[in-house]
Amino acid sequence: MLFVILVLYIIGIAFILLSVFGSKTEGLSTKHTLYTIGSAIITIAIFISIGYAIQYLTAALYGL
């Protein structure tokens, strides 16, 4: 699960970097789309991370 979260972060950051440092031939709509997709992927990864942390903490508390 941790691997999936890391991959999502890397893909999201890659999309945002592509939108910022993309080739000059791309239109603004393409860059905006890449940025939006990257932001959405990172947002999903953040929520998965929060869920994973809550699950881990809950398991640790029940283990006490």
ABEGO torsion letter per residue (X at the ends): XAAAAAAAAAAAAAAAAAAAABBAABBAAAAAAAAAAAAAAAAAAAAAAAAAAAAAAAAAAAAX
